[in-house]
Amino acid sequence: MSPAFSATQVMAIVQSARTLGSTEALITGIAPLELAGQGDLSFLANPKYRDEVARSQASVLLLPVDYPGTPPAGQLWLLLDNPSVGLTRLCRHLEQLLWPKPAAGIHPSAVVAGDAAISPSAHVGPLCVVEAGAQIGEGTVLQAGVFVGARAVVGRDCWLGVHTVVAQECVLGNRVRLQPGAVVGSDGYGYDTVKGRHEKIPQIGNVVLGDDVEIGANTAIDRARFSHTTIGEGTKIDNLVQIAHNCVIGRHCLIVSQVGIAGSTTLGDYVVMAGQAGAAGHLKIGSFAKIGGRASIVRDVEPKSYVTGTYALPYLLEQKFQVLRGRIPELFKRVDRLEAQIGSAVPEKPSA
């Protein structure tokens, strides 16, 4: 399927503030500024590519409202407060056309327990398993091979991708999206060492995801040792992330690929953790904090702070460096004072 849109249709979808120029071309593709040609739409979201707008051959351009100049013949400019948001609206429309929501019903190959409660408007795809006492909400889609464990609850209008797992007792809010391979409710990683052997600690809690949470491909969120591992409303978690047992993640956080968060760590609201950052267990990361890529968090982080950095040294040596780092500002002040004293003590050379 290759959707095509007229300029008028594109204007209605992206909700542009105003327009300049015109085009008769049907829009059949989306391309970067430098690669776009006739029939393509392109956009300027990053100012570093501003110079490429004048050279772009796209039929339609999404540009900031303050972009100067006028388009060449046959090119339409749609001016928006945020061109990226306009593109998102168009892509959302395309997504619905390319991958329409499947029809309600349960595929004949699915295995569904007799006492599972599945909304008549939900879709349960091929080879899914829904265990005893589970609940599937209105309009929710389970793609092929999804597993929903006993007494798990999945809210309305959720989308569970291929081969995702919602383990027993776990709870998903409304409009939750799981990308393929995501696991919600895997056992927490807990062991007691008894007489030289690692004895598994039962993990009898669950995972609770708030409304509008999204979980990336092959991400694992462990069930709590007891009580709940919690992901707050609107939080978006990327691929290959590990969130351990009893973590509490706040609302509207952004957790990027390959982040690892150890057990019982709490994140406030709107925290950003960049790729490959890691947090030790039993820490508190305050609301609106930003954690840089590959940062190693080993102590609490204050709200609204921005931290980064990673290294591994022998423990005692690293502790010495931590003490010395705190003394660096005073060391520079001492050096400045010494330089000033030495400079005033040295007589000026006589002129030739």
C-alpha positions as CSV (number, residue, x, y, z in Angstrom):
1,M,0.0,0.0,0.0
2,S,1.4,3.4,-1.0
3,P,-0.8,6.2,0.4
4,A,-0.8,9.5,-1.5
5,F,-2.0,12.9,-0.2
6,S,-2.9,16.2,-1.9
7,A,-1.4,19.4,-0.5
8,T,-4.8,20.2,0.9
9,Q,-4.9,17.0,2.8
10,V,-1.4,17.4,4.2
11,M,-2.3,20.9,5.4
12,A,-5.3,19.6,7.3
13,I,-3.3,16.8,8.9
14,V,-0.2,18.8,10.0
15,Q,-2.3,21.8,11.1
16,S,0.0,24.5,9.8
17,A,-0.2,28.0,11.1
18,R,0.2,29.5,7.6
19,T,1.3,28.6,4.1
20,L,3.5,30.0,1.4
21,G,3.7,28.8,-2.2
22,S,1.8,25.9,-3.8
23,T,2.2,22.5,-5.4
24,E,0.1,20.3,-7.6
25,A,2.2,17.2,-6.7
26,L,0.7,14.3,-4.8
27,I,2.8,13.5,-1.7
28,T,3.8,9.9,-1.8
29,G,7.0,9.9,0.4
30,I,8.9,11.5,3.3
31,A,12.6,12.2,2.9
32,P,15.5,14.3,4.4
33,L,16.0,17.7,3.0
34,E,19.0,16.8,0.8
35,L,17.4,13.6,-0.6
36,A,13.8,14.8,-1.1
37,G,12.5,15.1,-4.7
38,Q,9.2,15.7,-6.5
39,G,6.3,14.1,-4.6
40,D,8.2,14.1,-1.3
41,L,7.6,16.0,1.9
42,S,10.5,17.1,4.1
43,F,10.9,19.2,7.2
44,L,13.3,21.4,9.2
45,A,13.4,20.5,12.9
46,N,17.1,21.1,13.6
47,P,18.6,24.5,12.9
48,K,21.9,23.0,11.8
49,Y,20.2,21.9,8.5
50,R,18.8,25.4,7.8
51,D,21.0,26.0,4.8
52,E,19.7,22.8,3.1
53,V,16.2,24.2,2.8
54,A,17.1,26.4,-0.2
55,R,18.5,23.4,-2.0
56,S,15.7,21.0,-1.2
57,Q,13.7,19.7,-4.1
58,A,10.8,18.5,-1.9
59,S,7.3,19.4,-3.0
60,V,6.2,20.2,0.5
61,L,8.4,21.5,3.4
62,L,7.4,21.8,7.0
63,L,9.2,24.9,8.4
64,P,9.3,27.0,11.5
65,V,6.9,29.9,11.5
66,D,9.8,32.4,11.6
67,Y,11.6,30.9,8.5
68,P,12.3,33.8,6.1
69,G,12.0,34.0,2.4
70,T,9.6,32.5,-0.2
71,P,9.5,29.1,-1.9
72,P,10.4,28.5,-5.5
73,A,7.7,27.7,-8.0
74,G,6.0,24.3,-7.4
75,Q,7.0,24.1,-3.8
76,L,4.7,24.5,-0.8
77,W,5.9,25.7,2.6
78,L,3.8,24.8,5.6
79,L,4.8,27.0,8.6
80,L,4.4,25.6,12.1
81,D,5.4,26.4,15.6
82,N,7.1,23.0,15.7
83,P,7.7,21.2,12.4
84,S,8.5,18.0,14.2
85,V,5.1,17.9,15.7
86,G,3.5,18.4,12.3
87,L,5.5,15.5,10.9
88,T,4.4,13.4,13.9
89,R,0.8,14.1,13.1
90,L,1.3,13.0,9.5
91,C,3.2,9.8,10.5
92,R,0.4,9.0,12.9
93,H,-2.1,9.2,10.1
94,L,0.1,7.1,7.9
95,E,0.5,4.5,10.6
96,Q,-3.2,4.0,10.9
97,L,-3.4,3.5,7.1
98,L,-0.5,1.2,6.8
99,W,-1.1,-0.9,9.9
100,P,-4.8,-0.7,10.7
101,K,-6.1,-2.0,14.0
102,P,-7.1,-5.6,13.6
103,A,-10.7,-6.7,13.9
104,A,-12.0,-7.7,17.3
105,G,-12.1,-11.3,18.2
106,I,-10.0,-14.3,19.3
107,H,-8.0,-16.2,16.8
108,P,-8.8,-20.0,16.7
109,S,-5.2,-20.9,17.6
110,A,-5.2,-18.8,20.8
111,V,-5.4,-20.6,24.1
112,V,-7.7,-18.7,26.5
113,A,-8.7,-19.9,29.9
114,G,-12.4,-20.3,30.5
115,D,-12.5,-17.7,33.3
116,A,-10.4,-15.1,31.5
117,A,-12.4,-11.8,31.0
118,I,-11.7,-10.5,27.4
119,S,-13.6,-7.5,26.1
120,P,-15.6,-8.3,22.9
121,S,-13.8,-5.3,21.3
122,A,-10.4,-6.7,22.0
123,H,-8.2,-8.6,19.5
124,V,-6.4,-11.8,20.6
125,G,-4.0,-12.8,17.8
126,P,-2.6,-16.2,16.7
127,L,-0.9,-18.4,19.2
128,C,-1.6,-16.1,22.2
129,V,-2.0,-17.5,25.7
130,V,-4.3,-15.9,28.2
131,E,-4.3,-17.6,31.5
132,A,-6.9,-18.1,34.3
133,G,-8.4,-15.0,35.7
134,A,-6.7,-12.6,33.4
135,Q,-8.5,-9.5,32.1
136,I,-8.1,-7.8,28.7
137,G,-9.7,-4.4,28.3
138,E,-11.8,-2.7,25.5
139,G,-10.1,-2.2,22.2
140,T,-6.8,-3.8,23.3
141,V,-4.7,-5.7,20.7
142,L,-2.6,-8.8,21.4
143,Q,-0.5,-9.5,18.4
144,A,0.8,-13.0,17.6
145,G,2.4,-15.1,20.4
146,V,1.5,-12.8,23.3
147,F,1.5,-14.3,26.8
148,V,-0.8,-12.9,29.5
149,G,-0.3,-14.7,32.9
150,A,-2.9,-15.7,35.5
151,R,-4.9,-12.8,37.0
152,A,-2.9,-10.2,35.1
153,V,-4.9,-7.1,34.1
154,V,-4.4,-5.3,30.8
155,G,-6.4,-2.0,30.4
156,R,-8.2,-0.6,27.4
157,D,-6.7,0.4,24.1
158,C,-3.3,-1.2,24.8
159,W,-1.1,-2.7,22.1
160,L,1.0,-5.7,23.0
161,G,3.5,-6.5,20.3
162,V,4.6,-9.9,19.0
163,H,6.0,-12.3,21.7
164,T,5.5,-9.9,24.6
165,V,4.9,-11.2,28.1
166,V,2.7,-9.8,30.8
167,A,3.4,-12.2,33.7
168,Q,1.0,-13.3,36.4
169,E,-0.6,-10.7,38.6
170,C,0.9,-7.8,36.7
171,V,-1.2,-4.7,35.9
172,L,-1.2,-2.5,32.8
173,G,-3.1,0.8,32.6
174,N,-4.8,2.2,29.6
175,R,-3.1,2.8,26.2
176,V,0.0,0.9,27.2
177,R,2.2,-0.2,24.3
178,L,4.7,-3.0,24.5
179,Q,7.2,-3.5,21.7
180,P,8.1,-7.0,20.5
181,G,9.9,-9.1,23.0
182,A,9.2,-6.9,26.0
183,V,8.8,-8.7,29.3
184,V,6.7,-7.3,32.2
185,G,7.0,-9.3,35.4
186,S,10.1,-11.4,35.0
187,D,11.4,-12.6,38.3
188,G,13.5,-10.1,40.3
189,Y,17.2,-10.9,40.6
190,G,17.5,-11.9,44.3
191,Y,19.5,-14.6,46.0
192,D,20.8,-15.4,49.5
193,T,24.1,-17.1,49.8
194,V,23.8,-20.0,52.2
195,K,26.8,-22.3,53.0
196,G,28.4,-21.2,49.7
197,R,25.4,-21.7,47.5
198,H,23.1,-19.0,46.0
199,E,19.6,-19.8,47.1
200,K,16.8,-18.1,45.1
201,I,14.6,-15.6,47.0
202,P,11.0,-15.9,45.8
203,Q,9.7,-12.8,44.0
204,I,6.1,-12.6,45.0
205,G,5.2,-9.0,44.1
206,N,4.1,-7.7,40.7
207,V,4.7,-4.9,38.2
208,V,2.2,-2.0,37.7
209,L,2.4,0.2,34.6
210,G,0.5,3.5,34.5
211,D,-1.6,4.8,31.6
212,D,0.2,5.7,28.4
213,V,3.4,3.9,29.3
214,E,5.5,2.5,26.4
215,I,8.1,-0.2,26.8
216,G,10.7,-0.9,24.1
217,A,11.7,-4.1,22.4
218,N,13.4,-6.7,24.6
219,T,13.2,-4.6,27.7
220,A,12.7,-6.4,31.0
221,I,10.9,-5.1,34.0
222,D,11.2,-7.3,37.0
223,R,8.4,-8.1,39.4
224,A,8.9,-6.9,43.0
225,R,10.3,-9.2,45.7
226,F,7.1,-8.1,47.5
227,S,4.7,-5.2,46.8
228,H,5.1,-3.6,43.4
229,T,7.6,-2.5,40.8
230,T,6.0,0.7,39.4
231,I,6.3,2.6,36.2
232,G,4.4,6.0,36.3
233,E,2.0,7.4,33.8
234,G,3.4,8.5,30.5
235,T,6.9,7.2,31.0
236,K,8.6,6.0,27.8
237,I,11.2,3.3,28.0
238,D,13.5,2.4,25.1
239,N,14.8,-1.0,23.9
240,L,17.1,-3.3,25.9
241,V,16.5,-1.6,29.2
242,Q,16.6,-3.5,32.6
243,I,14.5,-2.3,35.5
244,A,15.0,-4.4,38.6
245,H,12.6,-5.4,41.4
246,N,10.9,-2.9,43.5
247,C,12.0,0.1,41.5
248,V,9.6,3.1,41.4
249,I,9.8,5.1,38.2
250,G,7.9,8.4,38.2
251,R,5.6,10.0,35.6
252,H,6.7,11.0,32.1
253,C,10.3,9.8,32.5
254,L,12.4,9.1,29.4
255,I,14.7,6.1,29.8
256,V,16.9,5.5,26.8
257,S,18.4,2.3,25.3
258,Q,20.5,-0.1,27.5
259,V,19.9,1.8,30.8
260,G,20.1,-0.5,33.8
261,I,18.5,0.4,37.1
262,A,19.2,-1.8,40.1
263,G,16.6,-2.8,42.7
264,S,14.6,-0.5,44.9
265,T,15.8,2.7,43.2
266,T,13.3,5.5,42.9
267,L,13.1,8.0,40.1
268,G,10.9,11.2,40.4
269,D,8.9,12.6,37.6
270,Y,10.3,13.8,34.2
271,V,13.7,12.2,34.8
272,V,15.8,11.6,31.7
273,M,18.4,8.8,31.6
274,A,20.5,8.7,28.5
275,G,21.8,5.6,26.8
276,Q,23.8,3.0,28.8
277,A,23.5,5.0,32.1
278,G,23.3,2.8,35.1
279,A,22.0,3.4,38.7
280,A,22.9,1.3,41.7
281,G,20.2,0.1,44.0
282,H,18.3,1.8,46.8
283,L,19.0,5.3,45.4
284,K,16.7,8.3,44.9
285,I,16.9,10.3,41.6
286,G,15.0,13.6,42.0
287,S,12.3,14.9,39.6
288,F,13.5,16.6,36.4
289,A,17.1,15.3,36.9
290,K,19.1,14.5,33.7
291,I,21.5,11.6,33.7
292,G,24.1,11.7,30.9
293,G,25.0,8.8,28.6
294,R,27.0,6.0,30.2
295,A,26.9,7.8,33.6
296,S,27.3,5.6,36.7
297,I,25.0,6.7,39.5
298,V,26.1,5.5,42.9
299,R,24.6,8.1,45.2
300,D,21.3,10.0,45.3
301,V,20.7,12.7,42.7
302,E,19.1,16.0,43.6
303,P,16.0,17.2,41.6
304,K,16.7,19.3,38.5
305,S,20.4,18.4,38.5
306,Y,22.4,17.2,35.5
307,V,25.0,14.6,36.1
308,T,27.3,12.6,33.9
309,G,30.6,10.7,34.0
310,T,31.8,7.1,34.3
311,Y,34.9,5.3,35.4
312,A,36.0,2.2,37.3
313,L,39.0,2.2,39.7
314,P,40.1,0.2,42.8
315,Y,37.6,1.1,45.5
316,L,40.0,2.8,48.0
317,L,41.8,4.8,45.2
318,E,38.4,6.0,43.9
319,Q,37.4,7.1,47.4
320,K,40.6,9.1,47.6
321,F,39.9,10.8,44.3
322,Q,36.4,11.6,45.4
323,V,37.9,13.5,48.4
324,L,40.5,15.2,46.3
325,R,38.0,16.4,43.7
326,G,36.1,18.2,46.4
327,R,39.3,20.1,47.3
328,I,40.2,21.2,43.7
329,P,38.4,24.6,43.8
330,E,40.2,25.5,46.9
331,L,43.5,24.3,45.4
332,F,43.0,26.6,42.4
333,K,42.4,29.5,44.8
334,R,45.6,28.8,46.6
335,V,47.6,28.6,43.4
336,D,46.1,32.0,42.3
337,R,47.2,33.5,45.6
338,L,50.7,32.1,45.3
339,E,51.0,33.4,41.8
340,A,49.9,36.8,42.9
341,Q,52.4,36.7,45.8
342,I,55.3,35.5,43.6
343,G,54.5,38.1,41.0
344,S,54.5,41.0,43.4
345,A,57.8,39.7,45.0
346,V,59.8,39.6,41.8
347,P,61.3,42.9,40.8
348,E,60.8,44.2,37.4
349,K,63.7,43.9,34.9
350,P,65.3,47.2,34.1
351,S,64.6,48.5,30.6
352,A,67.4,48.2,28.1
